[in-house]
Amino acid sequence: MFTYNGTERFLRLLELLVHTSVNNMKMSLKNIVVLTAISFLGITLTSCGSGSNTNSSSQSDLHQVSSGETTKTELPENKDYIFEPRGPLDDFKNSDEDELIISIGEWTHKNLCLQKVGRTNNDAKPTLDSSKPKIWPTIDYNWGIVSLENAKENGYRPGSEHGDLNGQTEGVMSNDGKGNTTTRPYKDDDEKESYLQSGACSKEYDNAESKSFDFHLTDDEDKKDVELITTPKTQAKSDTRVLSKVKEWSTCMKSAGFDYATPQEASSFAWPAEEPEDQEKRTAIKDFECKKSTGLMDVWYEVLHEKQRILIDQYRPILEKEKNHDKKRVEFAQKVIANNGKLD
């Protein structure tokens, strides 16, 4: 089982899947999106096995700024990466501190759960840093490459640093509590059993959390929830400010000998080799550089968040319902912590 804090961010990156999954309930939709994202986005995920924790850490140069009840992540100036700034929908999500409480709740239960079967929890206790994503997508679903490092090493393909997430090779994915994740084969059958037992403990916590309160979106609410994801994107893509920047990007690419009208055209090109070759890497590098020099992504996020802000009042009841759901998750974790890991 894989978990990821901040699924909504990736929901917003996977518009196509969302469009084709309108009739699914919200939690099922999120699971589908996250599992599919693994195949083509550079997402740091950690499994719920032994020595792993269900959280990753933020980049070391991210720092926190307190603002009311929520904690905003202030993004650094990074010439090698394009960050998505905090948007209006983030105000309806848990703060970093709340996510940390949830992580510690599961970690505390896992300690007790593994102790009952004579095993030890090798996970480090989650910290504020380890409750946030270690890295963000290296490939953005809408715009392609957003990481210069990935462009240099992998072209338009997500990197393989996360190990085999398709289950072809079994092994231990471990987290040191600071977000540093490693993957290695099982030492023996006993370690494999311990790893699987740890996963069972995480599942036990998830099941108990789900049963502790009722959360359900009606078909109409689910449809509106999807609309809130897709509508702002559709509107932003056709906005003249964004289209103007796309033209600038294309001109920048042509100046270096790469004839592409849009970033989507470049990233979806049928690159022939199984492994990225120099031509693909050079194209991806210039693609990234042109995004930075033209400010395309800055304008995209500005317009996207503007469109989201306009729709918030219309969808506020659903957003508040989901926010209340997240609040109950925190309350459940607090009870588990107070009970030293017991779920009842």
C-alpha positions as CSV (number, residue, x, y, z in Angstrom):
1,M,0.0,0.0,0.0
2,F,1.3,3.4,-0.9
3,T,0.3,6.7,0.7
4,Y,1.0,10.2,-0.3
5,N,0.4,13.4,1.6
6,G,-1.1,16.1,-0.7
7,T,-3.0,14.0,-3.2
8,E,-5.0,17.0,-4.4
9,R,-1.9,18.5,-5.9
10,F,-1.5,15.5,-8.2
11,L,-5.2,15.4,-8.9
12,R,-4.8,18.8,-10.4
13,L,-1.9,17.5,-12.5
14,L,-3.8,14.5,-13.9
15,E,-6.7,16.1,-15.6
16,L,-7.3,13.4,-18.2
17,L,-7.7,10.7,-15.5
18,V,-10.1,12.9,-13.6
19,H,-12.2,13.4,-16.7
20,T,-12.5,9.7,-17.2
21,S,-13.3,8.9,-13.6
22,V,-16.2,11.3,-12.9
23,N,-18.4,8.5,-11.6
24,N,-16.0,7.1,-9.1
25,M,-16.3,8.1,-5.5
26,K,-13.7,10.5,-4.2
27,M,-11.4,8.2,-2.3
28,S,-11.4,5.7,-5.1
29,L,-10.6,8.4,-7.6
30,K,-7.6,9.6,-5.5
31,N,-6.3,6.0,-5.3
32,I,-6.5,5.6,-9.0
33,V,-4.8,8.9,-9.7
34,V,-1.9,8.3,-7.3
35,L,-1.3,4.7,-8.5
36,T,-1.3,5.9,-12.1
37,A,0.9,8.9,-11.4
38,I,3.6,6.5,-10.3
39,S,4.2,5.3,-13.8
40,F,5.0,8.7,-15.3
41,L,5.6,11.3,-12.6
42,G,8.7,11.7,-10.5
43,I,6.9,11.3,-7.1
44,T,8.7,10.3,-4.0
45,L,6.5,7.7,-2.3
46,T,7.4,5.4,0.5
47,S,5.6,2.1,1.2
48,C,4.2,1.2,4.6
49,G,6.7,-1.6,5.1
50,S,9.4,-2.1,7.8
51,G,11.8,0.7,8.1
52,S,9.6,3.0,6.0
53,N,7.2,5.7,7.0
54,T,4.4,7.0,5.0
55,N,5.9,10.5,4.7
56,S,8.7,12.1,2.8
57,S,10.6,15.2,3.7
58,S,10.7,18.6,2.0
59,Q,13.8,20.0,0.3
60,S,16.1,21.3,2.9
61,D,15.9,24.9,1.8
62,L,12.1,25.1,2.2
63,H,11.2,27.0,5.3
64,Q,7.9,27.6,7.1
65,V,6.1,30.8,7.7
66,S,3.2,30.8,10.2
67,S,0.0,32.4,9.1
68,G,-3.0,32.0,11.3
69,E,-4.1,28.4,11.8
70,T,-2.3,27.2,8.7
71,T,1.4,27.0,7.8
72,K,2.5,28.2,4.4
73,T,5.5,26.7,2.7
74,E,7.6,29.6,1.4
75,L,9.3,28.5,-1.8
76,P,12.9,29.3,-2.4
77,E,14.3,30.8,-5.6
78,N,15.6,27.7,-7.4
79,K,17.0,28.0,-10.9
80,D,17.0,24.2,-11.4
81,Y,13.3,23.6,-10.6
82,I,9.9,25.1,-11.2
83,F,7.8,25.1,-8.1
84,E,4.1,25.4,-7.9
85,P,3.3,28.2,-5.4
86,R,0.7,27.9,-2.7
87,G,-2.8,28.3,-4.2
88,P,-6.2,29.2,-2.9
89,L,-7.3,25.6,-2.6
90,D,-4.5,25.0,-0.2
91,D,-6.4,27.0,2.4
92,F,-8.8,24.1,2.7
93,K,-6.2,21.5,3.4
94,N,-4.4,20.5,6.6
95,S,-1.5,22.5,7.8
96,D,1.9,20.9,7.9
97,E,1.6,20.5,11.7
98,D,-1.7,18.7,11.3
99,E,-0.2,16.3,8.7
100,L,2.6,15.7,11.2
101,I,0.0,14.7,13.9
102,I,-1.5,12.2,11.5
103,S,1.9,10.7,10.7
104,I,2.8,10.4,14.4
105,G,-0.6,8.8,15.1
106,E,0.1,6.0,12.5
107,W,3.7,5.7,13.7
108,T,2.6,5.3,17.3
109,H,0.1,2.6,16.4
110,K,2.7,0.8,14.3
111,N,5.0,0.6,17.3
112,L,2.3,-1.2,19.4
113,C,1.1,-3.3,16.5
114,L,4.6,-4.7,15.7
115,Q,5.4,-5.2,19.4
116,K,2.4,-7.5,19.7
117,V,4.0,-9.8,17.1
118,G,7.5,-9.6,18.5
119,R,8.9,-7.2,16.0
120,T,10.3,-3.7,16.1
121,N,9.3,-0.6,14.2
122,N,12.4,0.6,12.5
123,D,10.8,3.8,11.2
124,A,12.2,7.1,12.7
125,K,9.6,9.2,14.4
126,P,8.1,11.6,11.9
127,T,9.2,15.2,12.1
128,L,7.8,18.4,10.5
129,D,10.3,18.1,7.7
130,S,9.4,14.4,7.0
131,S,5.7,15.1,6.8
132,K,6.0,17.0,3.5
133,P,7.0,15.8,0.0
134,K,10.7,15.3,-0.5
135,I,10.4,16.5,-4.1
136,W,7.6,17.6,-6.4
137,P,6.8,16.1,-9.8
138,T,9.7,16.3,-12.3
139,I,7.2,16.0,-15.1
140,D,4.1,18.2,-14.9
141,Y,1.1,16.6,-16.7
142,N,0.0,19.8,-18.3
143,W,3.4,21.3,-19.2
144,G,6.0,18.6,-19.3
145,I,9.5,19.0,-17.8
146,V,9.8,21.1,-14.7
147,S,13.2,19.8,-13.4
148,L,16.5,20.7,-15.0
149,E,18.2,17.8,-13.3
150,N,15.6,15.4,-14.7
151,A,16.0,16.9,-18.2
152,K,19.8,16.4,-18.1
153,E,19.6,12.8,-16.9
154,N,16.3,11.4,-18.2
155,G,15.0,13.8,-20.9
156,Y,11.2,13.8,-20.8
157,R,11.0,10.6,-18.8
158,P,10.6,10.5,-15.0
159,G,13.7,9.3,-13.2
160,S,14.1,5.8,-11.8
161,E,15.6,6.9,-8.4
162,H,12.4,5.8,-6.7
163,G,13.1,2.1,-7.4
164,D,10.7,-0.3,-9.0
165,L,7.2,0.9,-8.1
166,N,5.5,-1.6,-10.4
167,G,6.2,-4.6,-8.2
168,Q,8.7,-6.3,-10.5
169,T,11.4,-6.4,-7.8
170,E,10.6,-6.9,-4.1
171,G,12.6,-5.0,-1.6
172,V,12.7,-2.7,1.4
173,M,12.0,1.0,0.9
174,S,13.3,2.7,4.1
175,N,13.0,6.3,5.3
176,D,15.4,7.8,7.9
177,G,12.8,10.3,9.2
178,K,14.4,13.1,7.2
179,G,13.0,12.0,3.9
180,N,16.1,10.2,2.7
181,T,14.7,7.0,1.1
182,T,16.7,3.9,0.0
183,T,15.6,0.7,-1.6
184,R,17.3,-2.7,-1.3
185,P,16.4,-6.4,-1.6
186,Y,15.1,-8.3,1.4
187,K,17.9,-9.9,3.4
188,D,15.9,-13.0,4.1
189,D,12.4,-14.4,4.5
190,D,12.2,-13.1,8.1
191,E,12.9,-9.5,7.0
192,K,10.3,-9.9,4.2
193,E,7.7,-11.1,6.8
194,S,8.6,-8.1,9.0
195,Y,8.1,-5.7,6.1
196,L,4.8,-7.2,5.2
197,Q,3.6,-7.2,8.8
198,S,4.5,-3.5,9.1
199,G,2.3,-2.9,6.0
200,A,-0.5,-4.8,7.7
201,C,-0.2,-2.5,10.7
202,S,-0.5,0.6,8.5
203,K,-3.6,-0.9,6.9
204,E,-5.1,-1.6,10.3
205,Y,-4.6,2.0,11.2
206,D,-6.2,3.2,7.9
207,N,-9.2,0.9,8.3
208,A,-9.8,2.0,11.9
209,E,-9.5,5.7,10.9
210,S,-12.1,5.2,8.1
211,K,-14.5,3.5,10.5
212,S,-14.1,6.2,13.1
213,F,-16.2,8.7,11.2
214,D,-18.4,8.7,8.1
215,F,-17.2,10.5,5.0
216,H,-19.2,10.3,1.9
217,L,-19.6,12.4,-1.2
218,T,-22.9,12.1,-3.1
219,D,-22.7,11.6,-6.9
220,D,-23.4,15.3,-7.4
221,E,-20.8,16.4,-4.9
222,D,-18.3,14.1,-6.5
223,K,-19.0,15.6,-9.9
224,K,-18.6,19.1,-8.5
225,D,-15.4,18.1,-6.8
226,V,-14.0,17.0,-10.2
227,E,-15.3,20.2,-11.8
228,L,-13.3,22.3,-9.3
229,I,-10.2,20.4,-10.4
230,T,-10.7,20.6,-14.2
231,T,-12.7,23.8,-14.9
232,P,-10.0,26.3,-13.7
233,K,-7.4,24.4,-15.8
234,T,-9.6,24.5,-18.9
235,Q,-10.2,28.2,-18.5
236,A,-6.5,29.0,-17.8
237,K,-5.2,27.1,-20.8
238,S,-7.3,29.3,-23.1
239,D,-6.5,32.5,-21.3
240,T,-4.7,35.0,-23.6
241,R,-2.0,35.6,-21.0
242,V,-1.0,32.0,-21.0
243,L,-1.3,31.6,-24.8
244,S,1.0,34.6,-25.2
245,K,3.6,33.0,-23.0
246,V,3.3,29.8,-24.9
247,K,4.2,31.7,-28.1
248,E,7.2,33.2,-26.4
249,W,8.3,29.7,-25.3
250,S,8.0,28.5,-28.9
251,T,10.1,31.4,-30.2
252,C,12.7,30.6,-27.6
253,M,12.8,27.0,-28.6
254,K,13.1,27.8,-32.3
255,S,16.0,30.1,-31.6
256,A,17.9,27.0,-30.5
257,G,16.7,24.9,-33.5
258,F,13.8,23.1,-31.8
259,D,10.6,23.6,-33.7
260,Y,7.7,23.0,-31.3
261,A,4.6,25.1,-31.0
262,T,3.8,24.1,-27.4
263,P,5.5,22.3,-24.4
264,Q,3.0,19.6,-24.7
265,E,4.1,18.9,-28.3
266,A,7.7,18.6,-27.2
267,S,7.0,16.4,-24.2
268,S,4.6,14.0,-26.1
269,F,6.9,13.6,-29.1
270,A,7.5,9.9,-29.8
271,W,11.2,9.8,-28.8
272,P,12.5,6.6,-30.5
273,A,14.9,5.0,-28.0
274,E,14.0,3.1,-24.9
275,E,16.5,5.2,-23.0
276,P,16.8,8.9,-23.5
277,E,19.4,9.9,-26.0
278,D,21.3,13.2,-26.4
279,Q,18.8,14.8,-28.7
280,E,15.9,14.2,-26.3
281,K,18.0,15.5,-23.3
282,R,19.0,18.6,-25.2
283,T,15.4,19.3,-26.2
284,A,14.2,18.9,-22.6
285,I,17.0,21.1,-21.2
286,K,16.1,23.9,-23.6
287,D,12.4,23.4,-22.9
288,F,13.1,23.9,-19.2
289,E,15.3,27.0,-19.9
290,C,12.7,28.5,-22.1
291,K,10.0,28.0,-19.5
292,K,12.2,29.8,-17.0
293,S,13.3,32.7,-19.3
294,T,9.8,33.4,-20.6
295,G,8.1,33.1,-17.2
296,L,5.5,30.7,-18.7
297,M,4.9,28.7,-15.6
298,D,4.7,31.8,-13.4
299,V,1.9,33.1,-15.5
300,W,0.2,29.7,-15.7
301,Y,0.0,29.4,-12.0
302,E,-1.1,33.0,-11.5
303,V,-3.9,32.5,-14.0
304,L,-4.8,29.1,-12.7
305,H,-5.1,30.3,-9.1
306,E,-7.1,33.3,-10.3
307,K,-9.6,30.9,-11.9
308,Q,-9.7,28.7,-8.8
309,R,-10.3,31.7,-6.6
310,I,-13.3,32.8,-8.6
311,L,-15.0,29.3,-8.2
312,I,-14.3,28.8,-4.5
313,D,-17.6,30.3,-3.3
314,Q,-19.5,28.1,-5.7
315,Y,-17.8,25.0,-4.4
316,R,-17.3,26.1,-0.8
317,P,-19.7,23.5,0.8
318,I,-17.7,20.6,-0.7
319,L,-14.4,22.2,0.3
320,E,-15.6,22.7,3.9
321,K,-16.9,19.1,4.0
322,E,-13.5,17.8,2.9
323,K,-11.7,20.2,5.4
324,N,-13.9,18.8,8.2
325,H,-12.9,15.3,7.1
326,D,-9.2,16.2,7.4
327,K,-9.9,17.7,10.8
328,K,-11.4,14.4,12.0
329,R,-8.4,12.6,10.7
330,V,-6.2,14.8,13.0
331,E,-8.6,14.2,16.0
332,F,-8.4,10.4,15.4
333,A,-4.6,10.5,15.4
334,Q,-4.5,12.6,18.6
335,K,-6.6,9.9,20.3
336,V,-4.3,7.1,19.1
337,I,-1.3,9.0,20.4
338,A,-3.0,9.6,23.7
339,N,-3.8,5.9,23.9
340,N,-0.2,4.9,23.1
341,G,-1.1,3.4,19.8
342,K,-4.4,1.7,20.7
343,L,-7.1,2.1,18.1
344,D,-10.1,1.8,20.5
